[in-house]
């Protein structure tokens, strides 16, 4: 890889230590197009990108998406273009480029960050809880893929390694092995932060989906469509037990069963609710008395 391109790549990658693992570049000759070489356009785009001029960076790279195929710059072009789209909030275009990168150059050193950025792009497109949630679902899926594909060590152990090699370098600053291991440990710590972000994002996004289903259930109650409301309360209980809405959904389910005079089912639901939330016994006593009174008269 030419020295100038290596420097540009290292500047642009969000994961600098990944450079330690980059293998030799393809020996194929870089293609040219009518408006200049792929390498020249990439270098110019990198200049724009580092100046935070993301739209001009994208304009430099768009003409060479195809002419860079099967060259040593294919993944560089796709990743920088994806990042330019992401930074300029053109998330659908960013999604397309991150996906192309992972499909066309699966062994690229950019693959890990591309997967994370793909998930973040969907997250940015996730809408208010009352609206369509296509991108919410996709963001959860892509964050899950990231966590499964790139598992990491315990963050406390990684932090300990960082501190250890920092101290060793104070004693022997010229030790190349210490320098490399320190750099790797620092990068692993950054990756652990990305993993923490992904885990928290999944929880937040799932909570949004649960809120959406709960909100729909409450709307059906206002319309006095209690059976439909019960279906959505059941969805919250079944699909989102790890969110903050199941307890409210159980209460809603009991309420609509009482409204429908389904006394046997209401009694079963109340029993299950109190098994899960035993500290609510006194709070639900009036509901229990009403159910048992009507249940015995049924």
Secondary structure, 3 states (H helix, E strand, C coil): CCHHHHHHHHHHCCCHHHHHHCCCCCCCCCCEECCEEHHHHHHHHHHHHHCCCHHHHHHHHHCCCCCCCCCCCHHHHHHHHHHHHHHCCCHHHHHHHHHHHHHHCCCCCCHHHHHHHHHHHHHHHCCCCCCCCHHHHHHHHHHHHHHHHCCCCCHHHHHHHHHHHHHHHHHCCCCHHHHHHHHHHHHHHHHHHHHHHHHHHHHHHHHHHHHHHHHHHHHHHHCCCHHHHHHHHHHHHHHCCCCCCHHHHHHHHHHHHHHCCCHHHHHHHHHHHHHHCHHHCCCCHHHHHHHHHHHHHC
